[in-house]
Amino acid sequence: MNISGLDRFDGVKKHVDSVDSGLSFSLSEIEKLLAHKNRITVNVSGKSGAGKTFFTHKLASLLSEKGVTCSVINTDNYVVRNESSGEHDFTKLSADISASEQLSRVVIVEGLIPFSKESQADYKIFFDSPLVKRIATRFYKEAQSGHRDLGEAMRQLVAGATDNPVLFSKYESVSPDDNTDLLVENSYTLPESPNLRVVGNKFVFSVNGSTVFEMNLEPDQIKGLERNGF
């Protein structure tokens, strides 16, 4: 099954299409590595909202249940913000990774952007799923929890796709390299089937096929969204 076209990366050693399959395969491979090495570093990177964080904490929990000491480092915590963007503090990140390696047999480094030490990771995992599904799922969860207004979220998305397509697509350009050990093309969809789509001159958010929110679009906004797969 291929849901994102990433099978063009011939160097990826293994493809799976679910978190459960990814966990099962990763645990097996990590146990093999630990049979020959005292400590290892696992890198979990990939697209925003593809399931990296859930996978990472589940993997860490399963390793702990097996008696393997494990530390988790999220690279998002090392972003230094400025007025227009954010850059990672790789010096502090690398120092914290090295410190964690002295305390745990497995250090999992998880985040949107692979860290500079990634090429030295013992095991590398990349997460992906379709952009529209990822954003719709995130909007649904944020609206349900009350953390974000759905209408405002959609207006910000439209503005980003229309006015700053380079910034909007920045993180979508993240892709697995030829040394990736496992590619998880996460096919999971919430039972409520949240969806975002352009219908005529409207941007529509629906749940279980029923419209929850819609907004009118200008021609340039339609082009911006369609350019990004909506």
Z-matrix of the N, CA and C atoms (Angstrom, degrees):
N
C 1 1.471
C 2 1.518 1 109.49
N 3 1.305 2 119.22 1 132.07
C 4 1.455 3 122.16 2 176.10
C 5 1.517 4 108.48 3 -129.58
N 6 1.313 5 116.43 4 122.21
C 7 1.459 6 119.35 5 -176.54
C 8 1.513 7 111.74 6 -112.05
N 9 1.337 8 117.40 7 -0.50
C 10 1.457 9 117.77 8 -176.74
C 11 1.513 10 114.11 9 -141.34
N 12 1.317 11 117.54 10 0.67
C 13 1.448 12 120.07 11 178.66
C 14 1.513 13 113.51 12 79.16
N 15 1.339 14 118.45 13 12.30
C 16 1.445 15 120.68 14 -175.98
C 17 1.521 16 113.40 15 -80.05
N 18 1.330 17 118.20 16 1.90
C 19 1.454 18 119.18 17 177.92
C 20 1.528 19 111.59 18 -70.36
N 21 1.335 20 117.26 19 -4.93
C 22 1.454 21 119.64 20 176.30
C 23 1.525 22 111.21 21 -71.64
N 24 1.346 23 117.87 22 -13.71
C 25 1.451 24 120.63 23 178.18
C 26 1.529 25 108.52 24 -85.44
N 27 1.321 26 114.97 25 91.02
C 28 1.456 27 120.51 26 -173.21
C 29 1.518 28 113.21 27 -65.93
N 30 1.361 29 116.82 28 -21.73
C 31 1.452 30 119.38 29 -177.90
C 32 1.515 31 113.85 30 -76.00
N 33 1.334 32 118.32 31 -14.70
C 34 1.464 33 121.44 32 178.51
C 35 1.523 34 108.61 33 -65.67
N 36 1.325 35 116.10 34 126.36
C 37 1.464 36 120.01 35 -171.70
C 38 1.532 37 113.61 36 -79.47
N 39 1.332 38 117.16 37 -31.45
C 40 1.465 39 120.10 38 -175.19
C 41 1.517 40 110.02 39 -146.92
N 42 1.346 41 117.09 40 136.15
C 43 1.463 42 123.22 41 175.94
C 44 1.525 43 108.73 42 -115.97
N 45 1.338 44 116.73 43 135.35
C 46 1.462 45 121.30 44 170.69
C 47 1.525 46 107.18 45 -135.93
N 48 1.343 47 116.99 46 162.97
C 49 1.466 48 119.56 47 -175.72
C 50 1.521 49 113.42 48 -121.26
N 51 1.331 50 117.04 49 23.52
C 52 1.462 51 119.14 50 175.89
C 53 1.520 52 110.02 51 -155.16
N 54 1.328 53 115.53 52 156.51
C 55 1.461 54 121.12 53 177.77
C 56 1.521 55 110.43 54 -62.80
N 57 1.337 56 117.53 55 -43.53
C 58 1.464 57 120.80 56 -178.73
C 59 1.522 58 111.46 57 -59.77
N 60 1.320 59 116.92 58 -43.58
C 61 1.466 60 120.30 59 178.51
C 62 1.522 61 110.25 60 -64.94
N 63 1.341 62 115.50 61 -39.33
C 64 1.452 63 120.02 62 178.65
C 65 1.517 64 112.22 63 -63.68
N 66 1.331 65 116.83 64 -41.25
C 67 1.462 66 121.06 65 178.56
C 68 1.521 67 111.19 66 -64.11
N 69 1.318 68 116.49 67 -46.47
C 70 1.461 69 120.92 68 -178.99
C 71 1.526 70 111.66 69 -60.39
N 72 1.329 71 115.82 70 -46.38
C 73 1.456 72 120.04 71 -178.29
C 74 1.530 73 110.62 72 -68.96
N 75 1.330 74 117.42 73 -42.41
C 76 1.464 75 121.20 74 -178.84
C 77 1.524 76 111.77 75 -62.81
N 78 1.334 77 116.19 76 -44.13
C 79 1.461 78 119.51 77 179.48
C 80 1.526 79 111.22 78 -58.78
N 81 1.323 80 115.86 79 -43.20
C 82 1.461 81 120.66 80 179.56
C 83 1.525 82 111.22 81 -62.39
N 84 1.335 83 116.48 82 -44.72
C 85 1.463 84 120.36 83 -178.52
C 86 1.530 85 111.61 84 -69.77
N 87 1.328 86 117.31 85 -38.02
C 88 1.461 87 120.59 86 178.96
C 89 1.526 88 110.54 87 -66.02
N 90 1.332 89 117.05 88 -40.04
C 91 1.461 90 120.19 89 177.80
C 92 1.526 91 110.96 90 -62.44
N 93 1.326 92 116.84 91 -36.73
C 94 1.469 93 120.18 92 176.86
C 95 1.525 94 110.81 93 -64.73
N 96 1.320 95 116.16 94 -42.27
C 97 1.466 96 120.19 95 179.53
C 98 1.529 97 111.30 96 -64.92
N 99 1.336 98 116.52 97 -41.18
C 100 1.457 99 120.69 98 -178.35
C 101 1.525 100 112.34 99 -69.51
N 102 1.320 101 116.73 100 -17.96
C 103 1.467 102 120.32 101 176.76
C 104 1.525 103 110.80 102 -70.29
N 105 1.346 104 116.04 103 -19.50
C 106 1.469 105 120.63 104 -176.60
C 107 1.529 106 112.98 105 -119.69
N 108 1.351 107 117.01 106 -14.37
C 109 1.461 108 120.44 107 -178.30
C 110 1.519 109 109.17 108 -130.58
N 111 1.318 110 116.44 109 143.26
C 112 1.454 111 120.36 110 -179.04
C 113 1.519 112 112.27 111 -74.01
N 114 1.360 113 116.59 112 -35.86
C 115 1.455 114 121.42 113 -178.62
C 116 1.520 115 109.15 114 -139.25
N 117 1.323 116 116.09 115 143.71
C 118 1.461 117 120.01 116 177.64
C 119 1.528 118 110.56 117 -137.44
N 120 1.334 119 114.98 118 158.43
C 121 1.463 120 122.00 119 174.94
C 122 1.520 121 108.86 120 -115.84
N 123 1.333 122 116.14 121 131.81
C 124 1.459 123 122.83 122 178.80
C 125 1.527 124 108.00 123 -113.73
N 126 1.316 125 117.00 124 129.94
C 127 1.459 126 121.10 125 178.16
C 128 1.521 127 109.54 126 -107.41
N 129 1.330 128 117.56 127 124.83
C 130 1.465 129 122.93 128 176.65
C 131 1.526 130 107.28 129 -117.23
N 132 1.320 131 117.34 130 106.12
C 133 1.455 132 121.24 131 179.78
C 134 1.523 133 109.12 132 -125.06
N 135 1.330 134 116.63 133 -179.15
C 136 1.459 135 119.07 134 178.44
C 137 1.513 136 112.93 135 142.83
N 138 1.311 137 115.27 136 -167.77
C 139 1.456 138 122.68 137 -173.75
C 140 1.535 139 111.96 138 -73.24
N 141 1.322 140 115.11 139 150.05
C 142 1.458 141 121.13 140 178.15
C 143 1.529 142 110.94 141 -63.27
N 144 1.337 143 115.76 142 128.60
C 145 1.460 144 120.47 143 177.53
C 146 1.513 145 115.16 144 80.70
N 147 1.339 146 117.65 145 10.41
C 148 1.466 147 119.71 146 -176.57
C 149 1.520 148 113.36 147 -85.06
N 150 1.337 149 117.85 148 -9.57
C 151 1.458 150 120.36 149 177.69
C 152 1.516 151 114.76 150 115.34
N 153 1.337 152 117.83 151 12.76
C 154 1.462 153 121.68 152 -176.66
C 155 1.528 154 112.75 153 -60.59
N 156 1.331 155 116.19 154 -48.17
C 157 1.462 156 120.67 155 -173.45
C 158 1.522 157 111.15 156 -66.74
N 159 1.335 158 116.86 157 -45.52
C 160 1.470 159 120.11 158 177.74
C 161 1.521 160 109.99 159 -59.09
N 162 1.320 161 116.40 160 -46.57
C 163 1.466 162 121.68 161 -179.95
C 164 1.529 163 110.69 162 -60.03
N 165 1.317 164 116.75 163 -45.95
C 166 1.463 165 121.25 164 -176.45
C 167 1.515 166 111.78 165 -60.78
N 168 1.324 167 117.31 166 -47.09
C 169 1.462 168 120.10 167 -178.51
C 170 1.535 169 111.60 168 -69.75
N 171 1.312 170 116.48 169 -33.35
C 172 1.470 171 119.40 170 176.01
C 173 1.528 172 110.23 171 -67.62
N 174 1.325 173 116.89 172 -42.78
C 175 1.460 174 120.94 173 178.50
C 176 1.525 175 110.61 174 -62.38
N 177 1.329 176 116.80 175 -44.12
C 178 1.465 177 120.54 176 179.19
C 179 1.527 178 110.97 177 -61.79
N 180 1.339 179 116.47 178 -39.78
C 181 1.461 180 120.88 179 179.06
C 182 1.528 181 111.47 180 -64.50
N 183 1.317 182 116.04 181 -43.12
C 184 1.471 183 120.37 182 -179.85
C 185 1.523 184 111.24 183 -66.01
N 186 1.324 185 116.58 184 -38.14
C 187 1.465 186 119.99 185 177.59
C 188 1.526 187 110.37 186 -65.72
N 189 1.328 188 116.62 187 -41.41
C 190 1.467 189 120.72 188 178.87
C 191 1.522 190 111.10 189 -62.32
N 192 1.336 191 116.43 190 -39.20
C 193 1.464 192 120.74 191 177.94
C 194 1.524 193 111.69 192 -61.98
N 195 1.326 194 115.68 193 -27.37
C 196 1.467 195 120.86 194 178.50
C 197 1.523 196 112.09 195 -88.63
N 198 1.350 197 116.57 196 4.90
C 199 1.453 198 120.84 197 178.05
C 200 1.512 199 114.63 198 83.09
N 201 1.332 200 116.88 199 16.33
C 202 1.462 201 121.58 200 -179.97
C 203 1.530 202 108.83 201 -97.46
N 204 1.322 203 117.64 202 119.89
C 205 1.463 204 120.29 203 177.47
C 206 1.523 205 109.63 204 -66.67
N 207 1.342 206 115.84 205 136.68
C 208 1.463 207 120.27 206 -171.98
C 209 1.525 208 110.80 207 -144.18
N 210 1.330 209 116.38 208 136.14
C 211 1.464 210 122.15 209 174.46
C 212 1.519 211 108.95 210 -118.50
N 213 1.335 212 116.21 211 146.25
C 214 1.465 213 121.36 212 178.86
C 215 1.524 214 108.90 213 -120.37
N 216 1.315 215 116.08 214 129.75
C 217 1.453 216 122.21 215 176.39
C 218 1.520 217 108.24 216 -122.77
N 219 1.337 218 116.29 217 125.02
C 220 1.463 219 121.47 218 177.98
C 221 1.518 220 109.19 219 -101.00
N 222 1.318 221 117.05 220 119.90
C 223 1.461 222 120.50 221 -175.89
C 224 1.530 223 112.65 222 -67.33
N 225 1.336 224 118.09 223 -18.05
C 226 1.463 225 120.55 224 177.27
C 227 1.529 226 111.47 225 -60.76
N 228 1.326 227 116.56 226 -26.42
C 229 1.463 228 121.20 227 -179.52
C 230 1.524 229 112.41 228 -75.33
N 231 1.318 230 116.78 229 -3.43
C 232 1.467 231 120.38 230 -177.19
C 233 1.529 232 111.41 231 -114.16
N 234 1.331 233 116.65 232 17.08
C 235 1.459 234 120.59 233 178.44
C 236 1.529 235 108.98 234 -84.64
N 237 1.330 236 115.17 235 126.58
C 238 1.461 237 121.84 236 176.00
C 239 1.522 238 107.59 237 -100.87
N 240 1.320 239 116.71 238 113.31
C 241 1.463 240 121.65 239 -175.17
C 242 1.523 241 111.39 240 -83.59
N 243 1.344 242 114.99 241 142.56
C 244 1.451 243 120.11 242 167.25
C 245 1.521 244 107.98 243 -126.40
N 246 1.303 245 118.74 244 -168.26
C 247 1.462 246 121.11 245 -172.50
C 248 1.524 247 113.09 246 -65.28
N 249 1.336 248 117.74 247 -30.46
C 250 1.458 249 119.41 248 -173.31
C 251 1.516 250 114.78 249 -114.40
N 252 1.320 251 117.89 250 -19.29
C 253 1.461 252 119.09 251 -176.10
C 254 1.517 253 109.77 252 -161.48
N 255 1.306 254 116.39 253 -165.05
C 256 1.452 255 121.46 254 177.70
C 257 1.522 256 110.65 255 -142.73
N 258 1.311 257 116.34 256 141.45
C 259 1.450 258 121.72 257 178.34
C 260 1.527 259 108.68 258 -125.29
N 261 1.336 260 115.75 259 148.66
C 262 1.454 261 119.82 260 -179.91
C 263 1.534 262 111.37 261 -80.31
N 264 1.331 263 115.60 262 141.61
C 265 1.456 264 121.70 263 172.69
C 266 1.533 265 106.63 264 -87.09
N 267 1.326 266 115.79 265 84.73
C 268 1.456 267 120.50 266 -175.10
C 269 1.526 268 112.77 267 -68.84
N 270 1.321 269 117.21 268 -25.30
C 271 1.466 270 119.80 269 178.81
C 272 1.520 271 110.29 270 -64.88
N 273 1.342 272 116.40 271 -49.66
C 274 1.469 273 120.40 272 178.68
C 275 1.526 274 111.03 273 -67.07
N 276 1.343 275 116.69 274 -39.44
C 277 1.458 276 120.69 275 179.43
C 278 1.522 277 110.49 276 -59.80
N 279 1.327 278 117.05 277 -48.58
C 280 1.461 279 120.75 278 -179.05
C 281 1.522 280 111.52 279 -63.01
N 282 1.349 281 116.07 280 -37.54
C 283 1.460 282 119.96 281 178.97
C 284 1.527 283 110.86 282 -64.75
N 285 1.339 284 116.52 283 -41.75
C 286 1.462 285 120.37 284 180.00
C 287 1.527 286 111.73 285 -69.82
N 288 1.325 287 116.58 286 -33.97
C 289 1.469 288 119.61 287 175.88
C 290 1.530 289 109.53 288 -63.45
N 291 1.327 290 116.56 289 -46.18
C 292 1.462 291 121.21 290 180.00
C 293 1.525 292 111.19 291 -61.23
N 294 1.343 293 116.96 292 -40.46
C 295 1.461 294 120.51 293 178.92
C 296 1.528 295 111.09 294 -65.54
N 297 1.333 296 116.52 295 -41.13
C 298 1.465 297 120.94 296 -179.86
C 299 1.519 298 111.27 297 -66.90
N 300 1.320 299 116.33 298 -31.94
C 301 1.467 300 120.33 299 179.14
C 302 1.522 301 112.19 300 -65.58
N 303 1.324 302 116.81 301 -21.19
C 304 1.464 303 120.18 302 177.56
C 305 1.527 304 111.97 303 -83.10
N 306 1.330 305 116.70 304 -14.52
C 307 1.461 306 121.33 305 -175.61
C 308 1.521 307 113.84 306 -106.45
N 309 1.336 308 117.49 307 -26.75
C 310 1.463 309 121.01 308 -172.75
C 311 1.520 310 111.53 309 -129.71
N 312 1.318 311 115.89 310 149.64
C 313 1.470 312 119.88 311 177.09
C 314 1.521 313 111.39 312 -72.94
N 315 1.358 314 115.73 313 -30.67
C 316 1.461 315 120.32 314 178.58
C 317 1.523 316 109.26 315 -126.39
N 318 1.314 317 116.36 316 126.28
C 319 1.461 318 122.28 317 173.55
C 320 1.525 319 107.13 318 -114.07
N 321 1.338 320 115.85 319 120.56
C 322 1.464 321 120.65 320 178.64
C 323 1.520 322 108.21 321 -103.77
N 324 1.321 323 116.61 322 119.83
C 325 1.462 324 122.20 323 178.43
C 326 1.518 325 107.05 324 -105.67
N 327 1.332 326 116.51 325 115.96
C 328 1.471 327 121.83 326 -172.61
C 329 1.509 328 111.19 327 -123.11
N 330 1.332 329 116.79 328 138.45
C 331 1.444 330 120.46 329 176.17
C 332 1.509 331 112.62 330 170.30
N 333 1.318 332 114.24 331 170.59
C 334 1.459 333 121.49 332 -177.12
C 335 1.516 334 112.28 333 -62.61
N 336 1.327 335 116.24 334 -47.44
C 337 1.449 336 121.84 335 -177.39
C 338 1.522 337 109.86 336 -102.25
N 339 1.324 338 119.22 337 126.64
C 340 1.468 339 120.90 338 177.02
C 341 1.527 340 110.34 339 -58.44
N 342 1.339 341 116.48 340 141.71
C 343 1.458 342 119.42 341 -178.71
C 344 1.527 343 110.71 342 -82.21
N 345 1.340 344 116.73 343 163.65
C 346 1.455 345 120.99 344 -172.31
C 347 1.518 346 113.49 345 -64.59
N 348 1.323 347 115.85 346 -20.30
C 349 1.458 348 120.43 347 -179.91
C 350 1.526 349 111.16 348 -90.44
N 351 1.327 350 115.80 349 6.36
C 352 1.464 351 120.40 350 -172.64
C 353 1.519 352 112.35 351 -57.24
N 354 1.333 353 117.25 352 -37.94
C 355 1.464 354 119.62 353 -176.80
C 356 1.519 355 111.83 354 -62.37
N 357 1.355 356 116.24 355 -18.40
C 358 1.455 357 120.26 356 179.96
C 359 1.521 358 112.21 357 -96.91
N 360 1.331 359 117.83 358 -0.33
C 361 1.464 360 120.83 359 179.52
C 362 1.524 361 109.54 360 -63.61
N 363 1.323 362 115.16 361 144.99
C 364 1.464 363 119.65 362 -179.64
C 365 1.522 364 111.68 363 -77.16
N 366 1.329 365 115.92 364 -27.46
C 367 1.469 366 119.63 365 -179.32
C 368 1.513 367 108.29 366 -146.44
N 369 1.316 368 117.43 367 129.57
C 370 1.463 369 122.16 368 -173.42
C 371 1.527 370 111.08 369 -122.84
N 372 1.344 371 115.01 370 126.75
C 373 1.468 372 122.49 371 -177.43
C 374 1.527 373 108.31 372 -121.76
N 375 1.331 374 116.01 373 136.99
C 376 1.463 375 120.65 374 178.31
C 377 1.524 376 109.40 375 -124.75
N 378 1.357 377 115.89 376 133.68
C 379 1.465 378 121.81 377 -179.49
C 380 1.523 379 111.29 378 -108.53
N 381 1.339 380 115.15 379 139.24
C 382 1.457 381 120.03 380 175.46
C 383 1.522 382 109.92 381 -148.82
N 384 1.322 383 115.58 382 154.77
C 385 1.465 384 123.77 383 168.35
C 386 1.517 385 105.85 384 -163.90
N 387 1.332 386 118.79 385 163.92
C 388 1.470 387 120.69 386 -175.80
C 389 1.525 388 113.08 387 -57.43
N 390 1.335 389 115.90 388 140.38
C 391 1.463 390 122.27 389 -177.57
C 392 1.529 391 112.49 390 -55.24
N 393 1.331 392 117.38 391 -49.03
C 394 1.467 393 120.65 392 -175.77
C 395 1.524 394 110.45 393 -60.61
N 396 1.320 395 116.97 394 -42.79
C 397 1.463 396 120.27 395 -179.80
C 398 1.522 397 111.20 396 -64.29
N 399 1.323 398 116.66 397 -40.86
C 400 1.459 399 120.38 398 -179.32
C 401 1.518 400 112.09 399 -64.47
N 402 1.326 401 116.56 400 -44.60
C 403 1.465 402 119.66 401 -179.17
C 404 1.524 403 111.26 402 -69.61
N 405 1.329 404 117.55 403 -41.76
C 406 1.464 405 120.53 404 179.23
C 407 1.525 406 111.15 405 -62.10
N 408 1.326 407 116.62 406 -40.99
C 409 1.460 408 120.94 407 178.83
C 410 1.513 409 110.95 408 -64.36
N 411 1.340 410 116.42 409 -43.28
C 412 1.460 411 120.27 410 179.61
C 413 1.526 412 110.86 411 -64.18
N 414 1.330 413 117.52 412 -45.34
C 415 1.466 414 120.45 413 179.62
C 416 1.526 415 110.73 414 -60.73
N 417 1.325 416 116.47 415 -41.85
C 418 1.464 417 120.57 416 -179.14
C 419 1.527 418 111.00 417 -62.26
N 420 1.328 419 116.72 418 -46.77
C 421 1.463 420 120.69 419 -178.16
C 422 1.528 421 110.74 420 -65.37
N 423 1.341 422 116.19 421 -41.43
C 424 1.464 423 119.66 422 -179.55
C 425 1.522 424 111.39 423 -66.63
N 426 1.325 425 117.26 424 -38.94
C 427 1.463 426 120.90 425 178.63
C 428 1.524 427 110.75 426 -67.66
N 429 1.337 428 116.92 427 -41.24
C 430 1.461 429 120.89 428 -179.73
C 431 1.524 430 111.86 429 -64.55
N 432 1.324 431 115.98 430 -36.09
C 433 1.463 432 120.11 431 -177.77
C 434 1.526 433 112.44 432 -83.99
N 435 1.345 434 116.44 433 -10.86
C 436 1.448 435 120.68 434 -178.64
C 437 1.517 436 114.09 435 81.04
N 438 1.332 437 116.64 436 9.75
C 439 1.461 438 120.66 437 -178.02
C 440 1.530 439 112.86 438 -79.13
N 441 1.342 440 117.06 439 -17.01
C 442 1.459 441 119.03 440 -176.99
C 443 1.515 442 110.04 441 -155.78
N 444 1.313 443 115.84 442 139.84
C 445 1.464 444 120.75 443 176.83
C 446 1.524 445 108.88 444 -76.36
N 447 1.322 446 116.97 445 129.40
C 448 1.459 447 121.40 446 -176.08
C 449 1.522 448 112.03 447 -61.44
N 450 1.319 449 117.07 448 -44.97
C 451 1.456 450 120.34 449 -179.27
C 452 1.517 451 111.97 450 -61.18
N 453 1.337 452 116.62 451 -43.95
C 454 1.454 453 120.65 452 179.48
C 455 1.529 454 110.87 453 -64.82
N 456 1.330 455 116.37 454 -39.31
C 457 1.459 456 120.45 455 178.57
C 458 1.527 457 110.99 456 -61.80
N 459 1.326 458 117.05 457 -42.16
C 460 1.457 459 120.82 458 -179.96
C 461 1.524 460 111.51 459 -68.35
N 462 1.336 461 116.47 460 -38.79
C 463 1.469 462 119.60 461 178.22
C 464 1.530 463 111.04 462 -64.56
N 465 1.334 464 117.37 463 -38.95
C 466 1.459 465 120.60 464 177.97
C 467 1.525 466 111.07 465 -66.91
N 468 1.323 467 116.34 466 -37.93
C 469 1.460 468 120.47 467 178.09
C 470 1.524 469 110.78 468 -63.47
N 471 1.316 470 116.36 469 -45.61
C 472 1.468 471 120.70 470 179.71
C 473 1.528 472 110.32 471 -61.82
N 474 1.341 473 116.19 472 -42.88
C 475 1.465 474 120.22 473 179.69
C 476 1.523 475 111.12 474 -62.38
N 477 1.315 476 116.64 475 -41.74
C 478 1.460 477 120.35 476 -179.83
C 479 1.514 478 112.33 477 -65.61
N 480 1.329 479 116.19 478 -42.98
C 481 1.467 480 120.53 479 -179.11
C 482 1.519 481 111.71 480 -69.23
N 483 1.342 482 116.46 481 -27.42
C 484 1.466 483 120.81 482 -175.73
C 485 1.519 484 112.94 483 -92.42
N 486 1.334 485 115.89 484 -48.73
C 487 1.459 486 120.45 485 -171.70
C 488 1.523 487 114.71 486 -90.97
N 489 1.321 488 117.29 487 -24.87
C 490 1.459 489 119.76 488 -177.36
C 491 1.522 490 110.42 489 -140.99
N 492 1.340 491 117.26 490 64.54
C 493 1.458 492 120.28 491 -176.07
C 494 1.513 493 114.04 492 -62.34
N 495 1.343 494 117.66 493 -27.85
C 496 1.460 495 120.28 494 178.88
C 497 1.515 496 110.31 495 -67.26
N 498 1.363 497 116.09 496 -46.83
C 499 1.457 498 120.46 497 178.14
C 500 1.525 499 110.36 498 -65.90
N 501 1.344 500 116.91 499 -40.41
C 502 1.458 501 121.62 500 -178.40
C 503 1.526 502 110.82 501 -60.43
N 504 1.329 503 116.54 502 -39.55
C 505 1.465 504 120.61 503 -175.01
C 506 1.519 505 113.50 504 -92.20
N 507 1.355 506 117.17 505 0.13
C 508 1.460 507 120.54 506 -174.79
C 509 1.518 508 112.11 507 -53.58
N 510 1.335 509 115.84 508 -52.78
C 511 1.452 510 118.85 509 -175.48
C 512 1.531 511 112.95 510 -78.35
N 513 1.338 512 116.56 511 -15.70
C 514 1.457 513 119.02 512 176.45
C 515 1.529 514 111.39 513 -73.02
N 516 1.328 515 116.42 514 -16.19
C 517 1.463 516 119.93 515 -179.85
C 518 1.522 517 111.98 516 -81.06
N 519 1.335 518 117.44 517 -7.50
C 520 1.458 519 120.77 518 177.36
C 521 1.527 520 109.08 519 -65.43
N 522 1.323 521 117.07 520 131.06
C 523 1.458 522 120.24 521 -177.46
C 524 1.521 523 109.84 522 -145.90
N 525 1.330 524 117.52 523 159.38
C 526 1.471 525 119.82 524 179.20
C 527 1.516 526 110.56 525 -70.05
N 528 1.329 527 116.28 526 145.43
C 529 1.453 528 118.58 527 175.63
C 530 1.527 529 109.69 528 -92.43
N 531 1.313 530 116.09 529 179.79
C 532 1.456 531 119.97 530 -174.18
C 533 1.526 532 113.72 531 -74.37
N 534 1.332 533 116.99 532 -2.65
C 535 1.462 534 120.39 533 177.65
C 536 1.527 535 112.15 534 -105.75
N 537 1.317 536 116.15 535 11.39
C 538 1.466 537 120.04 536 179.60
C 539 1.518 538 110.25 537 -68.67
N 540 1.339 539 116.46 538 130.61
C 541 1.459 540 120.92 539 -178.53
C 542 1.516 541 112.69 540 -83.43
N 543 1.338 542 116.78 541 -35.62
C 544 1.463 543 120.65 542 -176.12
C 545 1.524 544 110.49 543 -141.81
N 546 1.315 545 116.10 544 127.20
C 547 1.461 546 122.27 545 174.09
C 548 1.523 547 108.21 546 -109.20
N 549 1.342 548 116.18 547 117.12
C 550 1.464 549 121.53 548 177.87
C 551 1.520 550 107.97 549 -102.49
N 552 1.321 551 117.13 550 106.41
C 553 1.463 552 122.33 551 175.90
C 554 1.531 553 106.41 552 -93.36
N 555 1.314 554 114.87 553 87.88
C 556 1.456 555 122.15 554 -168.57
C 557 1.531 556 111.52 555 -66.82
N 558 1.319 557 116.29 556 111.63
C 559 1.463 558 121.58 557 -176.68
C 560 1.530 559 112.74 558 -94.51
N 561 1.342 560 117.37 559 2.30
C 562 1.462 561 119.68 560 -176.22
C 563 1.534 562 111.67 561 -65.59
N 564 1.321 563 116.06 562 136.18
C 565 1.459 564 122.93 563 175.25
C 566 1.527 565 108.80 564 -127.68
N 567 1.316 566 117.79 565 136.64
C 568 1.459 567 120.86 566 177.99
C 569 1.527 568 110.85 567 -58.83
N 570 1.330 569 117.94 568 147.06
C 571 1.470 570 120.67 569 178.20
C 572 1.532 571 112.97 570 -56.44
N 573 1.337 572 116.89 571 -28.55
C 574 1.460 573 121.14 572 -179.11
C 575 1.532 574 112.71 573 -77.36
N 576 1.328 575 117.32 574 -8.53
C 577 1.476 576 123.61 575 177.97
C 578 1.526 577 113.36 576 48.18
N 579 1.341 578 118.18 577 56.19
C 580 1.476 579 119.24 578 176.89
C 581 1.524 580 109.97 579 -63.47
N 582 1.340 581 116.58 580 143.54
C 583 1.458 582 119.67 581 -176.84
C 584 1.529 583 110.64 582 -148.11
N 585 1.320 584 115.82 583 148.21
C 586 1.455 585 123.79 584 175.40
C 587 1.521 586 108.02 585 -123.04
N 588 1.336 587 117.39 586 132.23
C 589 1.461 588 118.91 587 179.90
C 590 1.526 589 110.10 588 -156.86
N 591 1.329 590 114.09 589 155.52
C 592 1.453 591 120.91 590 173.85
C 593 1.524 592 107.79 591 -91.31
N 594 1.331 593 116.52 592 124.17
C 595 1.459 594 122.22 593 178.76
C 596 1.528 595 107.73 594 -124.86
N 597 1.333 596 116.33 595 105.45
C 598 1.457 597 119.38 596 -175.60
C 599 1.512 598 110.26 597 64.54
N 600 1.332 599 116.10 598 -119.69
C 601 1.463 600 120.08 599 178.07
C 602 1.529 601 111.80 600 -107.48
N 603 1.331 602 116.39 601 26.05
C 604 1.462 603 121.22 602 -179.07
C 605 1.536 604 110.88 603 -125.04
N 606 1.320 605 114.53 604 149.32
C 607 1.459 606 122.25 605 173.27
C 608 1.521 607 106.09 606 -105.21
N 609 1.329 608 116.85 607 119.03
C 610 1.462 609 121.75 608 -168.78
C 611 1.528 610 111.39 609 -117.86
N 612 1.331 611 115.61 610 131.54
C 613 1.458 612 122.00 611 171.01
C 614 1.519 613 107.49 612 -108.46
N 615 1.332 614 116.10 613 126.47
C 616 1.460 615 119.74 614 -177.73
C 617 1.523 616 111.12 615 -129.41
N 618 1.321 617 115.51 616 155.44
C 619 1.461 618 123.55 617 175.97
C 620 1.522 619 107.40 618 -131.48
N 621 1.326 620 115.47 619 126.66
C 622 1.467 621 120.71 620 -176.14
C 623 1.523 622 112.01 621 53.45
N 624 1.323 623 116.83 622 34.72
C 625 1.454 624 122.29 623 176.45
C 626 1.515 625 115.16 624 83.46
N 627 1.331 626 117.62 625 -3.98
C 628 1.464 627 121.32 626 -179.01
C 629 1.528 628 110.38 627 -104.87
N 630 1.323 629 116.97 628 135.36
C 631 1.457 630 121.97 629 -178.80
C 632 1.523 631 111.13 630 -66.93
N 633 1.332 632 115.57 631 128.63
C 634 1.460 633 122.07 632 178.06
C 635 1.526 634 110.29 633 -104.47
N 636 1.342 635 115.24 634 -36.90
C 637 1.464 636 119.67 635 179.98
C 638 1.521 637 108.14 636 -153.64
N 639 1.340 638 115.92 637 143.63
C 640 1.453 639 119.84 638 175.02
C 641 1.521 640 109.53 639 -144.59
N 642 1.330 641 115.09 640 152.11
C 643 1.461 642 120.28 641 179.26
C 644 1.521 643 109.28 642 -138.88
N 645 1.324 644 115.89 643 147.57
C 646 1.456 645 120.89 644 178.59
C 647 1.525 646 110.52 645 -74.32
N 648 1.327 647 115.75 646 147.51
C 649 1.454 648 121.73 647 -178.31
C 650 1.525 649 111.57 648 -122.90
N 651 1.339 650 115.01 649 145.55
C 652 1.456 651 121.48 650 170.85
C 653 1.533 652 108.15 651 -87.03
N 654 1.340 653 118.17 652 160.10
C 655 1.473 654 120.70 653 -178.63
C 656 1.526 655 114.10 654 -53.40
N 657 1.355 656 118.17 655 -41.48
C 658 1.463 657 120.14 656 -179.17
C 659 1.525 658 111.32 657 -68.80
N 660 1.341 659 116.84 658 -29.90
C 661 1.465 660 120.53 659 176.91
C 662 1.526 661 110.81 660 -70.45
N 663 1.312 662 116.63 661 -38.93
C 664 1.463 663 120.55 662 177.06
C 665 1.522 664 110.20 663 -61.73
N 666 1.336 665 115.74 664 -45.10
C 667 1.469 666 120.01 665 179.39
C 668 1.530 667 110.82 666 -61.63
N 669 1.333 668 117.36 667 -41.66
C 670 1.452 669 121.17 668 -179.95
C 671 1.521 670 112.86 669 -62.90
N 672 1.328 671 116.09 670 -42.79
C 673 1.466 672 119.95 671 179.10
C 674 1.531 673 110.93 672 -69.26
N 675 1.309 674 117.22 673 -43.57
C 676 1.459 675 120.19 674 -179.46
C 677 1.511 676 111.20 675 -64.25
N 678 1.329 677 116.37 676 -33.91
C 679 1.462 678 120.70 677 177.80
C 680 1.517 679 111.31 678 -61.84
N 681 1.329 680 116.16 679 -27.78
C 682 1.458 681 121.15 680 -178.70
C 683 1.536 682 112.78 681 -100.79
N 684 1.317 683 117.16 682 12.75
C 685 1.461 684 119.96 683 171.08
C 686 1.508 685 116.14 684 98.36
N 687 1.348 686 118.40 685 5.06
C 688 1.475 687 119.82 686 179.81
C 689 1.531 688 110.65 687 -86.39
